[in-house]
Amino acid sequence: MPLALKLLCLALVDMALCNYSEDQCSWRGSGLSQESGSVEQISLHCAEGSLEWLYPAGALRLSLFPRLSTGPPGKEQSPRRVTACIKSSSSFRGAQIYLERDGVLELLLSEAAAALQPKVRCFSWLPKEKVALFLQSTLHRDISRRIAAFRYELRGDWNSRFSWPSGNLSADDAGTCRPCNNTEILMAVCTSDFVIRGNIRTVSNNVDLQESIINVSATRIHRQKFALFQPVGKYGKSAGSIRTLLRCGVKPGPGSFLFTGWLHFGEAWLTCAPRYKDFRQIYEDARQAHENPCEVSLD
């Protein structure tokens, strides 16, 4: 940060912060440095990041320009649709979030709803559409201890096989719980954040969040973006948990499965989970027909 700007920040009230972009992924700033009634324009260019607005005053307009691609390695292409999800912080106060689509505002997250518990809201758009997030400060006599903060994630063509239980995607997500077809299984193995071969230990249900948590004992980790599955116990066998929608009715069952899915706000979410023997047959058939989108090591 230039010296002149640092001196300007220090000249503000002790707890006030100058608005600035930390990088192309996240933004942090203070309403105390905004003019009354002003709208600050922000642009971020990453697939995930965060925003933290201290002492909200006036408004923010956040435009997201992610560099996204879909498809297996070596065959990437521009997404036909982009889906974004935001997750409010547990201390979200002082603002409401609107979705601005082609100049029309729609309430995405109210201050009252965010105050109850962290909320996830999702929305999708086509490349030709113009969308932004509009954060409007709410009136309070005392703005101290009010921070409007959230994390965001974006995916290309995300909502075709996944939907947050508390999201508000307008597209019909009834197909989320259906079994993946052969093409979807092969693509999931090539593009997912995690590909784990393992067995279901237990399944627990959270009615409040409308989620089921599948506890998995891994026999082989083909790929994981982060250390979702880690060794536990004296034998060092890897284990972890994967989430899915409660309405999908997942039950524990015998046999080995190939679990694939995405990492969302630090949690693993399921997309496809064929039995491993079925996956082997699907993969071998595709390999013989030269239709595999990528190579997978089998054992």
FIGU-941853 format. One record per residue (C-alpha): residue in three letters; x, z, y. Coordinates in nm, 3 decimals. Layout:
<sites>
ALA  X  Z  Y
...
</sites>
This chain:
<sites>
MET  0.000  0.000  0.000
PRO  0.147  -0.093  0.344
LEU  0.275  0.199  0.555
ALA  0.022  0.135  0.834
LEU  -0.267  0.157  0.589
LYS  -0.130  0.479  0.440
LEU  -0.112  0.634  0.787
LEU  -0.468  0.526  0.856
CYS  -0.588  0.693  0.537
LEU  -0.407  1.017  0.623
ALA  -0.575  1.019  0.962
LEU  -0.920  1.047  0.801
VAL  -1.090  1.371  0.707
ASP  -0.883  1.555  0.445
MET  -1.112  1.469  0.154
ALA  -1.190  1.115  0.263
LEU  -1.026  0.825  0.084
CYS  -0.967  0.476  0.210
ASN  -1.143  0.201  0.016
TYR  -0.907  -0.007  -0.185
SER  -0.888  -0.207  -0.504
GLU  -0.651  -0.044  -0.749
ASP  -0.617  -0.371  -0.939
GLN  -0.835  -0.662  -1.041
CYS  -1.019  -0.445  -1.292
SER  -1.112  -0.123  -1.111
TRP  -1.207  -0.004  -0.764
ARG  -1.210  0.339  -0.601
GLY  -1.312  0.424  -0.249
SER  -1.500  0.652  -0.013
GLY  -1.812  0.607  0.194
LEU  -1.656  0.823  0.464
SER  -1.445  0.528  0.573
GLN  -1.743  0.288  0.588
GLU  -1.942  0.209  0.898
SER  -2.303  0.326  0.890
GLY  -2.529  0.059  0.742
SER  -2.240  -0.163  0.634
VAL  -2.215  -0.349  0.304
GLU  -1.867  -0.362  0.154
GLN  -1.790  -0.669  -0.059
ILE  -1.590  -0.611  -0.379
SER  -1.472  -0.858  -0.643
LEU  -1.329  -0.769  -0.984
HIS  -1.186  -1.015  -1.235
CYS  -1.150  -0.835  -1.569
ALA  -1.355  -0.803  -1.886
GLU  -1.366  -0.424  -1.844
GLY  -1.292  -0.168  -1.579
SER  -1.449  0.098  -1.359
LEU  -1.585  0.175  -1.014
GLU  -1.576  0.514  -0.839
TRP  -1.753  0.553  -0.502
LEU  -1.697  0.892  -0.343
TYR  -1.946  1.026  -0.084
PRO  -2.162  0.711  -0.094
ALA  -2.273  0.576  0.245
GLY  -2.402  0.232  0.331
ALA  -2.382  -0.008  0.038
LEU  -2.146  -0.191  -0.196
ARG  -2.186  -0.540  -0.337
LEU  -1.983  -0.595  -0.652
SER  -1.921  -0.945  -0.785
LEU  -1.778  -0.984  -1.135
PHE  -1.569  -1.289  -1.214
PRO  -1.428  -1.225  -1.563
ARG  -1.192  -1.461  -1.738
LEU  -1.374  -1.486  -2.070
SER  -1.352  -1.708  -2.374
THR  -1.523  -1.712  -2.712
GLY  -1.433  -1.844  -3.053
PRO  -1.154  -1.773  -3.303
PRO  -0.786  -1.779  -3.200
GLY  -0.673  -2.129  -3.114
LYS  -1.032  -2.254  -3.072
GLU  -1.139  -2.063  -2.761
GLN  -1.406  -2.207  -2.536
SER  -1.597  -2.102  -2.226
PRO  -1.900  -1.881  -2.303
ARG  -2.249  -2.026  -2.274
ARG  -2.380  -1.689  -2.154
VAL  -2.215  -1.377  -2.014
THR  -2.343  -1.026  -2.085
ALA  -2.237  -0.717  -1.890
CYS  -2.301  -0.350  -1.966
ILE  -2.243  -0.058  -1.730
LYS  -2.224  0.308  -1.835
SER  -2.278  0.569  -1.566
SER  -2.061  0.879  -1.546
SER  -2.202  1.222  -1.630
SER  -2.170  1.317  -1.261
PHE  -2.334  1.003  -1.116
ARG  -2.496  1.101  -0.783
GLY  -2.566  0.955  -0.442
ALA  -2.660  0.592  -0.515
GLN  -2.883  0.355  -0.704
ILE  -2.766  0.035  -0.872
TYR  -2.954  -0.292  -0.840
LEU  -2.898  -0.623  -1.015
GLU  -2.887  -0.906  -0.764
ARG  -2.977  -1.234  -0.929
ASP  -3.001  -1.544  -0.708
GLY  -3.070  -1.324  -0.406
VAL  -3.344  -1.111  -0.568
LEU  -3.285  -0.737  -0.628
GLU  -3.399  -0.556  -0.945
LEU  -3.345  -0.183  -0.999
LEU  -3.093  -0.141  -1.280
LEU  -3.017  0.233  -1.263
SER  -3.185  0.496  -1.047
GLU  -3.012  0.811  -0.929
ALA  -3.277  1.023  -1.105
ALA  -3.227  0.850  -1.441
ALA  -2.848  0.874  -1.423
ALA  -2.870  1.247  -1.343
LEU  -3.036  1.323  -1.678
GLN  -2.751  1.191  -1.895
PRO  -2.502  0.900  -1.889
LYS  -2.694  0.575  -1.911
VAL  -2.602  0.230  -2.037
ARG  -2.766  -0.073  -1.880
CYS  -2.700  -0.433  -1.982
PHE  -2.786  -0.771  -1.836
SER  -2.702  -1.134  -1.909
TRP  -2.665  -1.447  -1.704
LEU  -2.589  -1.815  -1.742
PRO  -2.272  -1.960  -1.585
LYS  -2.477  -2.144  -1.321
GLU  -2.653  -1.826  -1.204
LYS  -2.522  -1.610  -0.919
VAL  -2.532  -1.238  -1.001
ALA  -2.386  -0.923  -0.848
LEU  -2.432  -0.547  -0.860
PHE  -2.569  -0.393  -0.540
LEU  -2.508  -0.020  -0.494
GLN  -2.729  0.139  -0.229
SER  -2.652  0.493  -0.116
THR  -2.939  0.741  -0.121
LEU  -3.018  0.973  0.167
HIS  -2.896  1.331  0.134
ARG  -2.835  1.597  0.398
ASP  -2.517  1.699  0.216
ILE  -2.312  1.418  0.062
SER  -2.040  1.650  -0.071
ARG  -1.987  1.643  -0.447
ARG  -2.170  1.311  -0.472
ILE  -1.983  1.045  -0.666
ALA  -2.136  0.721  -0.795
ALA  -1.909  0.611  -1.080
PHE  -1.948  0.386  -1.381
ARG  -1.752  0.182  -1.632
TYR  -1.830  -0.181  -1.710
GLU  -1.767  -0.423  -1.995
LEU  -1.834  -0.796  -2.019
ARG  -1.850  -1.032  -2.313
GLY  -1.916  -1.399  -2.356
ASP  -2.224  -1.470  -2.572
TRP  -2.231  -1.094  -2.645
ASN  -2.600  -1.033  -2.691
SER  -2.653  -1.281  -2.976
ARG  -2.565  -1.012  -3.233
PHE  -2.563  -0.689  -3.035
SER  -2.785  -0.487  -2.803
TRP  -2.747  -0.136  -2.665
PRO  -3.045  0.087  -2.749
SER  -3.076  0.183  -2.383
GLY  -3.001  -0.159  -2.241
ASN  -3.250  -0.381  -2.063
LEU  -3.155  -0.725  -2.187
SER  -3.444  -0.957  -2.126
ALA  -3.362  -1.165  -2.433
ASP  -3.541  -1.082  -2.757
ASP  -3.303  -0.870  -2.964
ALA  -3.521  -0.855  -3.274
GLY  -3.251  -1.038  -3.470
THR  -2.997  -0.760  -3.415
CYS  -3.086  -0.585  -3.741
ARG  -3.108  -0.889  -3.965
PRO  -2.819  -0.955  -4.205
CYS  -2.555  -1.194  -4.074
ASN  -2.557  -1.543  -4.220
ASN  -2.241  -1.694  -4.369
THR  -2.129  -1.859  -4.045
GLU  -2.174  -1.538  -3.847
ILE  -1.979  -1.340  -4.106
LEU  -1.682  -1.579  -4.094
MET  -1.681  -1.582  -3.713
ALA  -1.711  -1.201  -3.699
VAL  -1.406  -1.161  -3.923
CYS  -1.206  -1.389  -3.691
THR  -1.317  -1.256  -3.352
SER  -1.426  -0.891  -3.384
ASP  -1.246  -0.592  -3.236
PHE  -1.229  -0.433  -3.581
VAL  -1.242  -0.563  -3.940
ILE  -1.243  -0.278  -4.192
ARG  -1.289  -0.281  -4.567
GLY  -1.433  0.049  -4.686
ASN  -1.711  0.262  -4.829
ILE  -2.000  0.442  -4.662
ARG  -1.957  0.818  -4.688
THR  -2.260  0.937  -4.490
VAL  -2.512  0.813  -4.234
SER  -2.644  1.043  -3.962
ASN  -2.921  0.962  -3.714
ASN  -2.947  1.054  -3.346
VAL  -3.312  1.021  -3.248
ASP  -3.246  1.099  -2.879
LEU  -2.998  0.812  -2.844
GLN  -3.175  0.592  -3.102
GLU  -2.844  0.546  -3.285
SER  -2.724  0.575  -3.644
ILE  -2.364  0.680  -3.707
ILE  -2.205  0.539  -4.024
ASN  -1.909  0.744  -4.145
VAL  -1.672  0.512  -4.330
SER  -1.376  0.572  -4.557
ALA  -1.142  0.274  -4.513
THR  -0.957  0.117  -4.804
ARG  -0.795  -0.153  -4.590
ILE  -0.768  -0.210  -4.216
HIS  -0.754  -0.583  -4.153
ARG  -0.766  -0.541  -3.774
GLN  -0.859  -0.284  -3.513
LYS  -0.822  -0.312  -3.137
PHE  -0.754  0.058  -3.099
ALA  -0.696  0.339  -3.347
LEU  -1.062  0.373  -3.443
PHE  -0.974  0.456  -3.805
GLN  -0.701  0.711  -3.855
PRO  -0.555  0.890  -4.161
VAL  -0.726  1.220  -4.248
GLY  -0.677  1.476  -4.522
LYS  -0.381  1.541  -4.749
TYR  -0.397  1.193  -4.905
GLY  -0.386  1.021  -4.567
LYS  -0.689  0.799  -4.628
SER  -0.817  0.640  -4.306
ALA  -1.168  0.723  -4.189
GLY  -1.384  0.660  -3.885
SER  -1.738  0.612  -3.761
ILE  -1.935  0.301  -3.665
ARG  -2.259  0.299  -3.466
THR  -2.567  0.084  -3.499
LEU  -2.928  0.095  -3.380
LEU  -3.150  0.357  -3.542
ARG  -3.429  0.105  -3.594
CYS  -3.202  -0.095  -3.826
GLY  -3.257  0.178  -4.088
VAL  -2.904  0.190  -4.230
LYS  -2.882  0.396  -4.551
PRO  -2.576  0.513  -4.747
GLY  -2.509  0.303  -5.056
PRO  -2.243  0.245  -5.322
GLY  -1.984  -0.030  -5.321
SER  -1.722  -0.172  -5.089
PHE  -1.821  -0.337  -4.758
LEU  -1.642  -0.539  -4.492
PHE  -1.736  -0.380  -4.158
THR  -1.693  -0.587  -3.842
GLY  -1.791  -0.519  -3.484
TRP  -1.703  -0.453  -3.125
LEU  -1.562  -0.166  -2.927
HIS  -1.800  -0.058  -2.651
PHE  -1.699  0.218  -2.410
GLY  -1.461  0.361  -2.668
GLU  -1.705  0.353  -2.961
ALA  -1.721  0.115  -3.258
TRP  -2.048  -0.078  -3.289
LEU  -2.147  -0.278  -3.594
THR  -2.221  -0.650  -3.603
CYS  -2.182  -0.767  -3.965
ALA  -2.124  -0.566  -4.284
PRO  -2.143  -0.780  -4.598
ARG  -2.050  -0.639  -4.936
TYR  -1.686  -0.721  -4.991
LYS  -1.749  -0.919  -5.309
ASP  -2.002  -1.134  -5.122
PHE  -1.754  -1.191  -4.838
ARG  -1.486  -1.303  -5.085
GLN  -1.724  -1.564  -5.225
ILE  -1.830  -1.683  -4.877
TYR  -1.467  -1.707  -4.769
GLU  -1.353  -1.894  -5.081
ASP  -1.640  -2.143  -5.053
ALA  -1.556  -2.209  -4.688
ARG  -1.184  -2.240  -4.766
GLN  -1.245  -2.501  -5.032
ALA  -1.466  -2.693  -4.789
HIS  -1.199  -2.658  -4.515
GLU  -1.456  -2.481  -4.292
ASN  -1.278  -2.149  -4.235
PRO  -1.243  -2.068  -3.864
CYS  -0.934  -1.857  -3.941
GLU  -0.720  -1.732  -4.229
VAL  -0.784  -1.390  -4.384
SER  -0.558  -1.208  -4.631
LEU  -0.759  -1.117  -4.942
ASP  -0.664  -0.881  -5.221
</sites>
